[in-house]
Amino acid sequence: MMKEFEIRADYGRDTIVIYQSYNEQIAKPAVMNQKFSAPFSFNRMTWIKPSFLWMMERSNYGQKSGQECTLAIHIKREAWEKALSKAVLTSPEKRAYPNPGTWEKEFKKAEVHVQWDPERNIKGNKLAYRSIQVGISRYLIEEFNNEWIVKIEDYTPLIKKILNLTKLGEYDKAKKLLPIEKLYPLPAELALTIGASI
């Protein structure tokens, strides 16, 4: 049974995969150079998501304008956990902030934002548990780009295959193409910081 606030991700010993969707002008150079460059914006928050199906909901399987290309970005697990350790939830959830005044002060100076959105299944239906998305502020984006990223892959062709199968109602075949995501282990202190289930 899934707990409501857990991180599920495709990860290995040293890296975790997070997803972002962009237009070709940003995505193609990122894959070619294995890092981002203009017109990618280094001056505003960028949101990273370890849930493939939540990313698919967000981009409508690459059919939304400006989100045609989905990148699977492998980042260092130590960097991922560093981001989480700096995170403040986007709302004063009582499970993490018994005192709303404390949240307000922390949120104003936060370098990383975290919010939990309803997870989705392959049909796009909301599930009873949540998926995390992490906002990296402009103060950390250069570090994210230059130090955290290990590999960038273009998942756009894979997503087109999955989308075509779902359009045909071939959901079982589509599910076999999904990245395998498992529960990501969190130290109790870090779980508390981001309002995760313990």
C-alpha positions as CSV (number, residue, x, y, z in Angstrom):
1,M,0.0,0.0,0.0
2,M,1.4,3.4,-1.1
3,K,1.7,6.1,1.6
4,E,0.3,9.4,0.5
5,F,3.6,11.3,0.5
6,E,6.5,9.1,-0.9
7,I,9.1,9.7,-3.5
8,R,9.1,7.0,-6.3
9,A,11.8,7.3,-8.9
10,D,14.0,5.5,-11.4
11,Y,17.3,5.6,-9.6
12,G,20.6,3.6,-9.2
13,R,23.4,3.7,-6.7
14,D,24.6,7.1,-7.6
15,T,22.0,8.8,-9.7
16,I,18.3,9.5,-9.9
17,V,16.3,10.3,-13.0
18,I,14.1,13.5,-13.1
19,Y,12.0,14.7,-16.0
20,Q,11.5,18.0,-17.7
21,S,9.7,19.0,-21.0
22,Y,10.8,21.7,-23.4
23,N,10.6,22.8,-27.0
24,E,13.2,21.6,-29.5
25,Q,15.3,24.8,-29.2
26,I,16.1,24.0,-25.6
27,A,16.0,20.2,-25.7
28,K,18.2,19.4,-28.7
29,P,21.2,21.4,-27.6
30,A,20.8,20.0,-24.0
31,V,21.0,16.4,-25.3
32,M,23.9,17.3,-27.6
33,N,25.9,19.2,-25.0
34,Q,24.7,17.2,-22.0
35,K,23.8,20.5,-20.3
36,F,21.5,23.4,-20.7
37,S,22.2,26.6,-22.6
38,A,20.2,29.6,-23.8
39,P,17.3,30.0,-24.5
40,F,17.0,27.9,-21.3
41,S,16.4,30.5,-18.6
42,F,18.9,30.7,-15.7
43,N,16.9,33.5,-14.1
44,R,13.8,31.7,-12.9
45,M,12.8,28.6,-11.1
46,T,13.0,25.3,-12.9
47,W,10.9,22.4,-11.8
48,I,12.2,18.8,-11.8
49,K,9.9,15.7,-11.4
50,P,10.9,12.1,-10.7
51,S,7.5,10.7,-11.7
52,F,7.3,9.9,-15.4
53,L,3.5,9.7,-15.4
54,W,3.1,13.0,-13.6
55,M,5.3,14.6,-16.2
56,M,3.1,13.0,-18.9
57,E,0.1,14.5,-17.3
58,R,1.8,17.9,-17.2
59,S,2.9,17.9,-20.8
60,N,0.0,15.8,-22.2
61,Y,2.5,13.3,-23.5
62,G,4.5,16.0,-25.3
63,Q,1.4,17.4,-27.0
64,K,1.4,20.8,-25.1
65,S,3.0,23.7,-26.9
66,G,6.6,24.3,-25.7
67,Q,6.7,20.8,-24.0
68,E,7.1,18.7,-27.1
69,C,10.4,17.1,-26.0
70,T,10.8,15.3,-22.7
71,L,14.2,14.9,-21.2
72,A,15.3,12.2,-18.7
73,I,18.0,13.9,-16.7
74,H,20.2,11.8,-14.5
75,I,21.4,13.8,-11.6
76,K,23.6,12.8,-8.6
77,R,21.7,11.4,-5.7
78,E,23.8,13.5,-3.3
79,A,22.7,16.6,-5.3
80,W,19.0,15.5,-5.2
81,E,19.2,15.1,-1.5
82,K,21.0,18.4,-1.1
83,A,18.1,20.1,-2.9
84,L,15.6,18.4,-0.7
85,S,17.5,19.5,2.4
86,K,17.1,23.1,1.3
87,A,13.5,22.8,0.4
88,V,10.5,24.5,1.8
89,L,6.9,23.4,0.9
90,T,4.9,25.8,-1.2
91,S,2.1,25.8,1.4
92,P,2.3,25.7,5.3
93,E,1.3,22.0,5.7
94,K,0.9,21.3,9.4
95,R,2.7,18.0,9.2
96,A,5.9,19.9,8.4
97,Y,5.2,23.4,9.9
98,P,3.2,23.4,13.1
99,N,3.8,27.1,13.2
100,P,2.6,28.9,10.1
101,G,4.8,31.9,10.9
102,T,7.9,29.8,10.7
103,W,6.9,28.6,7.2
104,E,6.3,32.1,6.0
105,K,9.8,33.2,7.0
106,E,11.5,30.1,5.6
107,F,9.5,30.3,2.3
108,K,10.6,33.8,1.6
109,K,14.3,32.9,1.6
110,A,14.0,29.3,0.2
111,E,16.3,28.3,-2.6
112,V,14.2,25.2,-3.3
113,H,10.5,24.7,-3.3
114,V,8.6,21.4,-3.0
115,Q,5.0,20.6,-3.7
116,W,3.1,17.3,-3.8
117,D,0.6,16.8,-6.5
118,P,-1.8,13.8,-7.1
119,E,0.0,11.0,-8.9
120,R,-1.5,9.8,-12.1
121,N,-2.0,6.4,-13.7
122,I,-1.4,5.7,-17.4
123,K,-4.9,6.8,-18.3
124,G,-4.3,10.2,-16.6
125,N,-6.6,9.5,-13.6
126,K,-5.7,10.9,-10.2
127,L,-4.4,8.4,-7.7
128,A,-4.8,8.4,-3.9
129,Y,-1.1,9.2,-3.3
130,R,1.1,12.1,-4.3
131,S,4.1,12.8,-6.5
132,I,6.8,15.3,-5.6
133,Q,8.0,18.1,-7.8
134,V,11.0,20.2,-6.8
135,G,11.6,23.8,-7.8
136,I,15.2,24.8,-8.2
137,S,15.6,28.5,-7.8
138,R,17.8,30.8,-9.8
139,Y,20.4,30.7,-7.0
140,L,21.0,27.0,-7.7
141,I,20.3,26.6,-11.4
142,E,23.9,27.1,-12.5
143,E,25.0,24.5,-10.0
144,F,22.3,22.2,-11.1
145,N,23.4,22.6,-14.7
146,N,27.2,22.4,-14.2
147,E,27.6,20.0,-11.3
148,W,24.5,17.9,-10.7
149,I,23.7,16.6,-14.2
150,V,25.4,13.3,-15.1
151,K,23.5,12.5,-18.3
152,I,20.6,13.9,-20.4
153,E,18.5,11.5,-22.5
154,D,15.8,12.4,-25.0
155,Y,12.7,10.3,-24.1
156,T,10.6,11.9,-26.8
157,P,10.5,8.9,-29.2
158,L,9.6,6.6,-26.3
159,I,6.8,8.9,-25.3
160,K,5.4,8.9,-28.8
161,K,5.3,5.1,-28.7
162,I,3.5,5.1,-25.4
163,L,1.0,7.7,-26.6
164,N,0.3,5.8,-29.8
165,L,-0.4,2.6,-27.8
166,T,-2.7,4.5,-25.3
167,K,-4.6,6.0,-28.2
168,L,-5.3,2.4,-29.5
169,G,-6.4,1.3,-26.0
170,E,-3.3,-0.9,-25.7
171,Y,-2.6,0.1,-22.1
172,D,-0.9,-3.2,-21.0
173,K,1.6,-2.8,-23.9
174,A,2.1,0.8,-23.0
175,K,2.8,0.0,-19.3
176,K,5.6,-2.3,-20.3
177,L,7.4,0.7,-21.8
178,L,7.2,2.8,-18.7
179,P,10.4,3.5,-16.7
180,I,10.5,1.4,-13.5
181,E,10.1,3.6,-10.5
182,K,10.6,2.4,-6.9
183,L,10.4,3.9,-3.5
184,Y,13.3,6.3,-2.9
185,P,14.8,5.9,0.6
186,L,14.9,9.1,2.7
187,P,16.5,9.7,6.0
188,A,13.8,10.6,8.6
189,E,15.1,14.1,9.0
190,L,14.9,14.8,5.3
191,A,11.5,13.3,5.1
192,L,10.3,15.7,7.8
193,T,11.8,18.7,5.9
194,I,9.7,18.0,2.8
195,G,6.6,16.7,4.5
196,A,7.1,13.1,3.3
197,S,5.4,10.1,4.9
198,I,7.6,8.3,7.4
